Amino acid sequence: MEKSWNDAIKKVLAESEAPLHYTEISEQILSRGYYQTNGATPAASVSAQITSSIKNEGSKSPFLRVGRGIFTLNGITTGQTFPVRDFEDQPDEPVDDSSNSIIHSFGMYWQRDLIVWRKDPKVYGKQQAMSMPIDFGKQRGIYILYDHHTVIYVGRSIDRPLGKRLFEHTVDRLGSRWNRFSWFGLLDVSQDGELKERPFNASLLGLITTLEALLIEALEPPQNRRRGDDFTGIEYVQAIDEELKEKELKNTLRSIEQKLRGGS
C-alpha cells in the first residue's frame, strides 16, 4: 500500500497505457488497494491532489493535464511519455466551493425499496463502490419519480429536505405509483461525508423553481396536476414553413391534374 494519495496516483498512472480521468484514477486506487481512505469523496481528493501539484510545482509536477479532468504522468519528470494528442487543453473541473454549478451532486434511478421509510429517512449513496456511504436525506433540490423508467412526477425539496419529501410520497396519492427516483442536489459533500449547508437566496430559489417548471413542461409527468410554480413563459405552437405549404399545394394540384387526365 502506498503512503499517500500522490504515490498511489503515480502508481496507477504508471501502470496505465493512456491518460485517465480523475474518477477512473480514484476507482483504480481503491479497487487495487493502493491507498485506503475513510473519505466520502475520493475522486475529489484525487483531483485536488493533482491540480494542487500542477499549480504549485508547474513543470516539475509529476502530473500532466491533457484534457478536462484527464491526467497522465509528466514525461519531463518521470522519463515516460504517453500519447496525449487526442485531448484538448481545457481548464480542470472545479472540485471546491469555488464551483459555479447550481447542482453539486445527483443520483439517477435509485430504488425505492433500498430505503427504510420513516418521517426522516436515511437516503444513502456512494461516490464509488469502495468509498464511505453518504446520507443524502437532508439534500435539497429537485427530484423525479418513476414507475420503472416512466416519469410520473417532478417536484422540488427546498422547504423540506429530500428524504422527508420522498417519504411523503410513500403515503400520499402517489404512494403506489412509483418505485424509482432521481434527484439533483444543491448541497455539496465534504470530505467527511457531510452535506455542506448553503444560503438559499431569491436568485437561487428562482432558478430552481424555473428548472422544476421546465422539467414539468418538457416531461409532462401525468401526476403533476399543474404547471410549475411561477412559470410565466408563453407557449407557442409550431407553424408550417410557407415554402412547405406551397410545395404541398403544388403537389395537390399536380395530383388532381393527373386524375383528370386519366379520367379523360
LUMPABA-868529 format. One record per residue (C-alpha): residue number from 1; x negated, y negated, z negated. Coordinates in Angstrom, 2 decimals, padded with zeros to 5 digits. Layout:
# residues N
<node><k>NUM</k><X>X</X><Y>Y</Y><Z>Z</Z></node>
...
# end
This chain:
# residues 264
<node><k>1</k><X>000.00</X><Y>000.00</Y><Z>000.00</Z></node>
<node><k>2</k><X>-001.26</X><Y>-003.46</Y><Z>000.90</Z></node>
<node><k>3</k><X>-001.92</X><Y>-006.08</Y><Z>-001.77</Z></node>
<node><k>4</k><X>000.06</X><Y>-008.93</Y><Z>-000.21</Z></node>
<node><k>5</k><X>002.62</X><Y>-009.86</Y><Z>002.41</Z></node>
<node><k>6</k><X>-000.18</X><Y>-011.23</Y><Z>004.60</Z></node>
<node><k>7</k><X>-002.13</X><Y>-007.96</Y><Z>004.51</Z></node>
<node><k>8</k><X>001.00</X><Y>-005.96</Y><Z>005.30</Z></node>
<node><k>9</k><X>001.91</X><Y>-008.30</Y><Z>008.17</Z></node>
<node><k>10</k><X>-001.55</X><Y>-007.98</Y><Z>009.67</Z></node>
<node><k>11</k><X>-001.39</X><Y>-004.19</Y><Z>009.40</Z></node>
<node><k>12</k><X>001.95</X><Y>-003.98</Y><Z>011.22</Z></node>
<node><k>13</k><X>000.83</X><Y>-006.37</Y><Z>013.97</Z></node>
<node><k>14</k><X>-002.47</X><Y>-004.49</Y><Z>014.39</Z></node>
<node><k>15</k><X>-000.54</X><Y>-001.28</Y><Z>014.94</Z></node>
<node><k>16</k><X>001.87</X><Y>-002.85</Y><Z>017.43</Z></node>
<node><k>17</k><X>001.23</X><Y>-002.87</Y><Z>021.16</Z></node>
<node><k>18</k><X>003.29</X><Y>-006.04</Y><Z>021.61</Z></node>
<node><k>19</k><X>004.26</X><Y>-009.16</Y><Z>019.64</Z></node>
<node><k>20</k><X>007.11</X><Y>-008.72</Y><Z>017.15</Z></node>
<node><k>21</k><X>009.92</X><Y>-010.84</Y><Z>015.78</Z></node>
<node><k>22</k><X>009.51</X><Y>-011.53</Y><Z>012.07</Z></node>
<node><k>23</k><X>012.61</X><Y>-009.45</Y><Z>011.27</Z></node>
<node><k>24</k><X>011.01</X><Y>-006.46</Y><Z>013.00</Z></node>
<node><k>25</k><X>007.78</X><Y>-007.06</Y><Z>011.11</Z></node>
<node><k>26</k><X>009.57</X><Y>-007.04</Y><Z>007.76</Z></node>
<node><k>27</k><X>011.54</X><Y>-003.92</Y><Z>008.67</Z></node>
<node><k>28</k><X>008.37</X><Y>-002.04</Y><Z>009.57</Z></node>
<node><k>29</k><X>006.55</X><Y>-003.21</Y><Z>006.45</Z></node>
<node><k>30</k><X>009.28</X><Y>-001.85</Y><Z>004.19</Z></node>
<node><k>31</k><X>010.02</X><Y>001.33</Y><Z>006.12</Z></node>
<node><k>32</k><X>006.33</X><Y>002.29</Y><Z>006.28</Z></node>
<node><k>33</k><X>005.76</X><Y>001.44</Y><Z>002.63</Z></node>
<node><k>34</k><X>003.04</X><Y>-001.14</Y><Z>003.33</Z></node>
<node><k>35</k><X>004.42</X><Y>-003.50</Y><Z>000.71</Z></node>
<node><k>36</k><X>007.12</X><Y>-003.35</Y><Z>-001.95</Z></node>
<node><k>37</k><X>009.32</X><Y>-006.25</Y><Z>-002.96</Z></node>
<node><k>38</k><X>012.34</X><Y>-006.87</Y><Z>-005.13</Z></node>
<node><k>39</k><X>013.24</X><Y>-009.86</Y><Z>-003.00</Z></node>
<node><k>40</k><X>016.58</X><Y>-010.08</Y><Z>-001.25</Z></node>
<node><k>41</k><X>015.27</X><Y>-011.84</Y><Z>001.88</Z></node>
<node><k>42</k><X>012.15</X><Y>-010.01</Y><Z>003.11</Z></node>
<node><k>43</k><X>012.49</X><Y>-011.32</Y><Z>006.67</Z></node>
<node><k>44</k><X>012.47</X><Y>-014.90</Y><Z>005.41</Z></node>
<node><k>45</k><X>009.41</X><Y>-014.10</Y><Z>003.27</Z></node>
<node><k>46</k><X>007.53</X><Y>-012.76</Y><Z>006.29</Z></node>
<node><k>47</k><X>008.46</X><Y>-015.77</Y><Z>008.41</Z></node>
<node><k>48</k><X>007.42</X><Y>-018.17</Y><Z>005.65</Z></node>
<node><k>49</k><X>004.06</X><Y>-016.41</Y><Z>005.16</Z></node>
<node><k>50</k><X>003.23</X><Y>-016.51</Y><Z>008.87</Z></node>
<node><k>51</k><X>004.38</X><Y>-020.05</Y><Z>009.58</Z></node>
<node><k>52</k><X>002.60</X><Y>-021.36</Y><Z>006.47</Z></node>
<node><k>53</k><X>-000.63</X><Y>-019.69</Y><Z>007.57</Z></node>
<node><k>54</k><X>-000.39</X><Y>-021.15</Y><Z>011.07</Z></node>
<node><k>55</k><X>000.46</X><Y>-024.61</Y><Z>009.75</Z></node>
<node><k>56</k><X>-002.30</X><Y>-024.73</Y><Z>007.14</Z></node>
<node><k>57</k><X>-005.07</X><Y>-022.79</Y><Z>008.90</Z></node>
<node><k>58</k><X>-004.46</X><Y>-023.71</Y><Z>012.51</Z></node>
<node><k>59</k><X>-006.66</X><Y>-021.78</Y><Z>014.94</Z></node>
<node><k>60</k><X>-008.27</X><Y>-019.94</Y><Z>012.03</Z></node>
<node><k>61</k><X>-004.98</X><Y>-018.30</Y><Z>011.08</Z></node>
<node><k>62</k><X>-004.88</X><Y>-014.56</Y><Z>011.75</Z></node>
<node><k>63</k><X>-001.45</X><Y>-015.07</Y><Z>013.33</Z></node>
<node><k>64</k><X>-000.37</X><Y>-016.50</Y><Z>016.65</Z></node>
<node><k>65</k><X>003.14</X><Y>-017.62</Y><Z>017.55</Z></node>
<node><k>66</k><X>004.09</X><Y>-016.61</Y><Z>021.08</Z></node>
<node><k>67</k><X>007.82</X><Y>-017.29</Y><Z>021.08</Z></node>
<node><k>68</k><X>010.71</X><Y>-018.33</Y><Z>018.89</Z></node>
<node><k>69</k><X>010.17</X><Y>-016.29</Y><Z>015.71</Z></node>
<node><k>70</k><X>007.82</X><Y>-013.93</Y><Z>017.57</Z></node>
<node><k>71</k><X>004.21</X><Y>-013.39</Y><Z>016.47</Z></node>
<node><k>72</k><X>001.08</X><Y>-011.41</Y><Z>017.18</Z></node>
<node><k>73</k><X>-002.46</X><Y>-011.37</Y><Z>015.86</Z></node>
<node><k>74</k><X>-004.74</X><Y>-014.22</Y><Z>016.81</Z></node>
<node><k>75</k><X>-007.40</X><Y>-012.80</Y><Z>019.12</Z></node>
<node><k>76</k><X>-009.80</X><Y>-015.59</Y><Z>018.14</Z></node>
<node><k>77</k><X>-009.95</X><Y>-014.47</Y><Z>014.52</Z></node>
<node><k>78</k><X>-009.47</X><Y>-010.72</Y><Z>014.96</Z></node>
<node><k>79</k><X>-011.22</X><Y>-009.92</Y><Z>018.21</Z></node>
<node><k>80</k><X>-008.00</X><Y>-008.38</Y><Z>019.52</Z></node>
<node><k>81</k><X>-005.76</X><Y>-009.65</Y><Z>022.30</Z></node>
<node><k>82</k><X>-002.13</X><Y>-008.93</Y><Z>023.09</Z></node>
<node><k>83</k><X>-000.03</X><Y>-009.75</Y><Z>026.17</Z></node>
<node><k>84</k><X>001.93</X><Y>-012.92</Y><Z>025.45</Z></node>
<node><k>85</k><X>002.65</X><Y>-014.32</Y><Z>028.90</Z></node>
<node><k>86</k><X>006.34</X><Y>-013.38</Y><Z>028.76</Z></node>
<node><k>87</k><X>007.02</X><Y>-015.60</Y><Z>025.75</Z></node>
<node><k>88</k><X>007.74</X><Y>-019.32</Y><Z>025.79</Z></node>
<node><k>89</k><X>006.18</X><Y>-021.73</Y><Z>023.33</Z></node>
<node><k>90</k><X>009.13</X><Y>-022.84</Y><Z>021.24</Z></node>
<node><k>91</k><X>009.49</X><Y>-024.13</Y><Z>017.68</Z></node>
<node><k>92</k><X>009.78</X><Y>-021.50</Y><Z>014.95</Z></node>
<node><k>93</k><X>013.14</X><Y>-020.71</Y><Z>013.44</Z></node>
<node><k>94</k><X>013.62</X><Y>-022.62</Y><Z>010.19</Z></node>
<node><k>95</k><X>013.91</X><Y>-020.42</Y><Z>007.08</Z></node>
<node><k>96</k><X>014.20</X><Y>-023.00</Y><Z>004.30</Z></node>
<node><k>97</k><X>016.52</X><Y>-025.74</Y><Z>003.10</Z></node>
<node><k>98</k><X>015.47</X><Y>-028.00</Y><Z>005.97</Z></node>
<node><k>99</k><X>017.61</X><Y>-025.94</Y><Z>008.34</Z></node>
<node><k>100</k><X>020.35</X><Y>-027.97</Y><Z>010.04</Z></node>
<node><k>101</k><X>022.52</X><Y>-024.93</Y><Z>010.59</Z></node>
<node><k>102</k><X>026.03</X><Y>-025.03</Y><Z>009.17</Z></node>
<node><k>103</k><X>026.29</X><Y>-021.24</Y><Z>008.91</Z></node>
<node><k>104</k><X>023.42</X><Y>-019.79</Y><Z>006.83</Z></node>
<node><k>105</k><X>024.48</X><Y>-016.15</Y><Z>006.57</Z></node>
<node><k>106</k><X>027.14</X><Y>-013.91</Y><Z>008.05</Z></node>
<node><k>107</k><X>028.43</X><Y>-010.35</Y><Z>008.18</Z></node>
<node><k>108</k><X>030.13</X><Y>-008.59</Y><Z>011.08</Z></node>
<node><k>109</k><X>032.80</X><Y>-005.87</Y><Z>010.95</Z></node>
<node><k>110</k><X>032.34</X><Y>-004.99</Y><Z>007.27</Z></node>
<node><k>111</k><X>034.56</X><Y>-002.19</Y><Z>005.98</Z></node>
<node><k>112</k><X>037.34</X><Y>-002.93</Y><Z>003.52</Z></node>
<node><k>113</k><X>037.11</X><Y>000.49</Y><Z>001.86</Z></node>
<node><k>114</k><X>033.48</X><Y>-000.07</Y><Z>000.77</Z></node>
<node><k>115</k><X>034.57</X><Y>-002.70</Y><Z>-001.78</Z></node>
<node><k>116</k><X>036.11</X><Y>-002.21</Y><Z>-005.23</Z></node>
<node><k>117</k><X>039.01</X><Y>-004.65</Y><Z>-005.06</Z></node>
<node><k>118</k><X>039.76</X><Y>-006.86</Y><Z>-008.05</Z></node>
<node><k>119</k><X>040.51</X><Y>-010.55</Y><Z>-008.52</Z></node>
<node><k>120</k><X>036.80</X><Y>-011.39</Y><Z>-008.39</Z></node>
<node><k>121</k><X>035.27</X><Y>-008.55</Y><Z>-006.32</Z></node>
<node><k>122</k><X>031.63</X><Y>-007.88</Y><Z>-005.53</Z></node>
<node><k>123</k><X>031.03</X><Y>-008.08</Y><Z>-001.79</Z></node>
<node><k>124</k><X>027.60</X><Y>-006.51</Y><Z>-001.32</Z></node>
<node><k>125</k><X>025.35</X><Y>-006.83</Y><Z>001.69</Z></node>
<node><k>126</k><X>021.68</X><Y>-006.36</Y><Z>002.54</Z></node>
<node><k>127</k><X>019.38</X><Y>-008.27</Y><Z>004.84</Z></node>
<node><k>128</k><X>017.66</X><Y>-004.98</Y><Z>005.66</Z></node>
<node><k>129</k><X>018.21</X><Y>-001.36</Y><Z>004.71</Z></node>
<node><k>130</k><X>015.48</X><Y>-001.34</Y><Z>002.05</Z></node>
<node><k>131</k><X>015.96</X><Y>-004.84</Y><Z>000.65</Z></node>
<node><k>132</k><X>017.85</X><Y>-005.78</Y><Z>-002.51</Z></node>
<node><k>133</k><X>021.67</X><Y>-005.96</Y><Z>-002.20</Z></node>
<node><k>134</k><X>023.25</X><Y>-009.40</Y><Z>-002.43</Z></node>
<node><k>135</k><X>026.71</X><Y>-010.19</Y><Z>-003.76</Z></node>
<node><k>136</k><X>028.49</X><Y>-012.44</Y><Z>-001.24</Z></node>
<node><k>137</k><X>031.70</X><Y>-012.54</Y><Z>-003.25</Z></node>
<node><k>138</k><X>031.07</X><Y>-016.22</Y><Z>-004.11</Z></node>
<node><k>139</k><X>030.31</X><Y>-017.15</Y><Z>-000.49</Z></node>
<node><k>140</k><X>032.25</X><Y>-019.98</Y><Z>001.15</Z></node>
<node><k>141</k><X>033.09</X><Y>-020.38</Y><Z>004.81</Z></node>
<node><k>142</k><X>035.25</X><Y>-018.71</Y><Z>007.45</Z></node>
<node><k>143</k><X>036.42</X><Y>-015.12</Y><Z>007.74</Z></node>
<node><k>144</k><X>038.19</X><Y>-012.93</Y><Z>010.28</Z></node>
<node><k>145</k><X>040.38</X><Y>-009.92</Y><Z>009.51</Z></node>
<node><k>146</k><X>040.66</X><Y>-006.98</Y><Z>011.91</Z></node>
<node><k>147</k><X>042.80</X><Y>-003.96</Y><Z>012.48</Z></node>
<node><k>148</k><X>039.83</X><Y>-001.84</Y><Z>013.55</Z></node>
<node><k>149</k><X>038.38</X><Y>-004.18</Y><Z>016.21</Z></node>
<node><k>150</k><X>041.51</X><Y>-006.19</Y><Z>016.94</Z></node>
<node><k>151</k><X>041.57</X><Y>-009.67</Y><Z>015.40</Z></node>
<node><k>152</k><X>044.72</X><Y>-010.22</Y><Z>013.34</Z></node>
<node><k>153</k><X>043.91</X><Y>-013.25</Y><Z>011.17</Z></node>
<node><k>154</k><X>041.42</X><Y>-016.14</Y><Z>010.82</Z></node>
<node><k>155</k><X>041.03</X><Y>-018.03</Y><Z>007.55</Z></node>
<node><k>156</k><X>038.65</X><Y>-020.16</Y><Z>005.53</Z></node>
<node><k>157</k><X>037.38</X><Y>-019.80</Y><Z>001.97</Z></node>
<node><k>158</k><X>036.48</X><Y>-023.25</Y><Z>000.67</Z></node>
<node><k>159</k><X>038.73</X><Y>-023.94</Y><Z>-002.31</Z></node>
<node><k>160</k><X>038.45</X><Y>-020.26</Y><Z>-003.31</Z></node>
<node><k>161</k><X>035.41</X><Y>-018.02</Y><Z>-002.66</Z></node>
<node><k>162</k><X>035.30</X><Y>-015.29</Y><Z>-000.04</Z></node>
<node><k>163</k><X>035.79</X><Y>-012.36</Y><Z>-002.42</Z></node>
<node><k>164</k><X>038.87</X><Y>-013.87</Y><Z>-004.01</Z></node>
<node><k>165</k><X>040.41</X><Y>-014.80</Y><Z>-000.65</Z></node>
<node><k>166</k><X>039.86</X><Y>-011.27</Y><Z>000.67</Z></node>
<node><k>167</k><X>041.35</X><Y>-009.76</Y><Z>-002.49</Z></node>
<node><k>168</k><X>044.45</X><Y>-011.90</Y><Z>-001.99</Z></node>
<node><k>169</k><X>044.81</X><Y>-010.40</Y><Z>001.47</Z></node>
<node><k>170</k><X>044.87</X><Y>-006.89</Y><Z>-000.02</Z></node>
<node><k>171</k><X>048.06</X><Y>-007.70</Y><Z>-001.93</Z></node>
<node><k>172</k><X>049.84</X><Y>-010.25</Y><Z>000.31</Z></node>
<node><k>173</k><X>051.78</X><Y>-009.71</Y><Z>003.55</Z></node>
<node><k>174</k><X>048.51</X><Y>-008.77</Y><Z>005.33</Z></node>
<node><k>175</k><X>047.66</X><Y>-006.03</Y><Z>002.83</Z></node>
<node><k>176</k><X>048.42</X><Y>-003.07</Y><Z>005.09</Z></node>
<node><k>177</k><X>047.37</X><Y>-004.73</Y><Z>008.34</Z></node>
<node><k>178</k><X>043.56</X><Y>-004.91</Y><Z>008.14</Z></node>
<node><k>179</k><X>040.63</X><Y>-002.58</Y><Z>007.46</Z></node>
<node><k>180</k><X>037.60</X><Y>-004.62</Y><Z>008.54</Z></node>
<node><k>181</k><X>036.42</X><Y>-008.20</Y><Z>008.22</Z></node>
<node><k>182</k><X>033.69</X><Y>-010.57</Y><Z>009.38</Z></node>
<node><k>183</k><X>032.51</X><Y>-013.65</Y><Z>007.53</Z></node>
<node><k>184</k><X>030.42</X><Y>-016.73</Y><Z>008.27</Z></node>
<node><k>185</k><X>028.97</X><Y>-018.38</Y><Z>005.18</Z></node>
<node><k>186</k><X>027.94</X><Y>-021.93</Y><Z>004.31</Z></node>
<node><k>187</k><X>025.73</X><Y>-020.86</Y><Z>001.41</Z></node>
<node><k>188</k><X>022.15</X><Y>-019.73</Y><Z>001.94</Z></node>
<node><k>189</k><X>020.47</X><Y>-016.96</Y><Z>-000.07</Z></node>
<node><k>190</k><X>017.49</X><Y>-017.48</Y><Z>-002.39</Z></node>
<node><k>191</k><X>014.56</X><Y>-015.07</Y><Z>-002.67</Z></node>
<node><k>192</k><X>016.06</X><Y>-013.57</Y><Z>-005.84</Z></node>
<node><k>193</k><X>019.34</X><Y>-012.82</Y><Z>-004.09</Z></node>
<node><k>194</k><X>021.45</X><Y>-015.66</Y><Z>-005.47</Z></node>
<node><k>195</k><X>023.65</X><Y>-017.86</Y><Z>-003.32</Z></node>
<node><k>196</k><X>022.45</X><Y>-021.46</Y><Z>-003.20</Z></node>
<node><k>197</k><X>025.14</X><Y>-023.96</Y><Z>-004.06</Z></node>
<node><k>198</k><X>025.52</X><Y>-026.99</Y><Z>-001.79</Z></node>
<node><k>199</k><X>027.75</X><Y>-030.06</Y><Z>-001.79</Z></node>
<node><k>200</k><X>030.77</X><Y>-029.92</Y><Z>000.50</Z></node>
<node><k>201</k><X>031.17</X><Y>-033.46</Y><Z>001.81</Z></node>
<node><k>202</k><X>034.03</X><Y>-034.63</Y><Z>004.01</Z></node>
<node><k>203</k><X>031.98</X><Y>-034.24</Y><Z>007.19</Z></node>
<node><k>204</k><X>031.12</X><Y>-030.60</Y><Z>006.46</Z></node>
<node><k>205</k><X>034.67</X><Y>-029.75</Y><Z>005.47</Z></node>
<node><k>206</k><X>035.90</X><Y>-031.37</Y><Z>008.66</Z></node>
<node><k>207</k><X>033.55</X><Y>-029.22</Y><Z>010.74</Z></node>
<node><k>208</k><X>034.68</X><Y>-026.04</Y><Z>009.02</Z></node>
<node><k>209</k><X>038.33</X><Y>-026.96</Y><Z>009.48</Z></node>
<node><k>210</k><X>037.73</X><Y>-027.63</Y><Z>013.16</Z></node>
<node><k>211</k><X>035.78</X><Y>-024.38</Y><Z>013.61</Z></node>
<node><k>212</k><X>038.59</X><Y>-022.41</Y><Z>011.99</Z></node>
<node><k>213</k><X>041.12</X><Y>-024.12</Y><Z>014.23</Z></node>
<node><k>214</k><X>039.09</X><Y>-023.39</Y><Z>017.35</Z></node>
<node><k>215</k><X>038.84</X><Y>-019.71</Y><Z>016.42</Z></node>
<node><k>216</k><X>042.59</X><Y>-019.56</Y><Z>015.91</Z></node>
<node><k>217</k><X>043.23</X><Y>-021.24</Y><Z>019.26</Z></node>
<node><k>218</k><X>040.72</X><Y>-019.04</Y><Z>021.10</Z></node>
<node><k>219</k><X>041.51</X><Y>-015.67</Y><Z>019.50</Z></node>
<node><k>220</k><X>045.27</X><Y>-016.18</Y><Z>018.98</Z></node>
<node><k>221</k><X>045.44</X><Y>-013.83</Y><Z>015.97</Z></node>
<node><k>222</k><X>049.02</X><Y>-012.56</Y><Z>015.60</Z></node>
<node><k>223</k><X>049.17</X><Y>-013.02</Y><Z>011.80</Z></node>
<node><k>224</k><X>048.25</X><Y>-016.72</Y><Z>011.80</Z></node>
<node><k>225</k><X>051.66</X><Y>-018.35</Y><Z>011.53</Z></node>
<node><k>226</k><X>050.48</X><Y>-021.77</Y><Z>012.60</Z></node>
<node><k>227</k><X>047.65</X><Y>-023.50</Y><Z>014.40</Z></node>
<node><k>228</k><X>044.57</X><Y>-024.58</Y><Z>012.50</Z></node>
<node><k>229</k><X>044.99</X><Y>-027.42</Y><Z>009.99</Z></node>
<node><k>230</k><X>044.28</X><Y>-030.90</Y><Z>011.33</Z></node>
<node><k>231</k><X>043.87</X><Y>-029.57</Y><Z>014.87</Z></node>
<node><k>232</k><X>044.88</X><Y>-032.65</Y><Z>016.84</Z></node>
<node><k>233</k><X>043.45</X><Y>-031.73</Y><Z>020.22</Z></node>
<node><k>234</k><X>045.94</X><Y>-031.83</Y><Z>023.09</Z></node>
<node><k>235</k><X>046.27</X><Y>-028.62</Y><Z>025.06</Z></node>
<node><k>236</k><X>046.07</X><Y>-028.75</Y><Z>028.86</Z></node>
<node><k>237</k><X>047.24</X><Y>-026.04</Y><Z>031.24</Z></node>
<node><k>238</k><X>045.15</X><Y>-025.18</Y><Z>034.26</Z></node>
<node><k>239</k><X>046.10</X><Y>-026.76</Y><Z>037.59</Z></node>
<node><k>240</k><X>045.53</X><Y>-025.27</Y><Z>041.03</Z></node>
<node><k>241</k><X>042.99</X><Y>-026.99</Y><Z>043.24</Z></node>
<node><k>242</k><X>044.79</X><Y>-028.83</Y><Z>046.09</Z></node>
<node><k>243</k><X>042.46</X><Y>-027.18</Y><Z>048.59</Z></node>
<node><k>244</k><X>043.69</X><Y>-023.77</Y><Z>047.48</Z></node>
<node><k>245</k><X>047.28</X><Y>-024.95</Y><Z>047.83</Z></node>
<node><k>246</k><X>046.59</X><Y>-025.99</Y><Z>051.41</Z></node>
<node><k>247</k><X>044.99</X><Y>-022.65</Y><Z>052.20</Z></node>
<node><k>248</k><X>047.93</X><Y>-020.81</Y><Z>050.68</Z></node>
<node><k>249</k><X>050.38</X><Y>-022.88</Y><Z>052.74</Z></node>
<node><k>250</k><X>048.44</X><Y>-022.26</Y><Z>055.95</Z></node>
<node><k>251</k><X>048.34</X><Y>-018.52</Y><Z>055.24</Z></node>
<node><k>252</k><X>052.09</X><Y>-018.52</Y><Z>054.60</Z></node>
<node><k>253</k><X>052.80</X><Y>-020.39</Y><Z>057.86</Z></node>
<node><k>254</k><X>050.49</X><Y>-018.06</Y><Z>059.77</Z></node>
<node><k>255</k><X>052.28</X><Y>-015.04</Y><Z>058.35</Z></node>
<node><k>256</k><X>055.68</X><Y>-016.48</Y><Z>059.35</Z></node>
<node><k>257</k><X>054.46</X><Y>-017.19</Y><Z>062.90</Z></node>
<node><k>258</k><X>053.18</X><Y>-013.64</Y><Z>063.26</Z></node>
<node><k>259</k><X>056.51</X><Y>-012.22</Y><Z>062.12</Z></node>
<node><k>260</k><X>058.42</X><Y>-014.46</Y><Z>064.59</Z></node>
<node><k>261</k><X>056.18</X><Y>-013.40</Y><Z>067.46</Z></node>
<node><k>262</k><X>056.62</X><Y>-009.79</Y><Z>066.56</Z></node>
<node><k>263</k><X>060.37</X><Y>-010.21</Y><Z>066.44</Z></node>
<node><k>264</k><X>060.49</X><Y>-011.78</Y><Z>069.87</Z></node>
# end
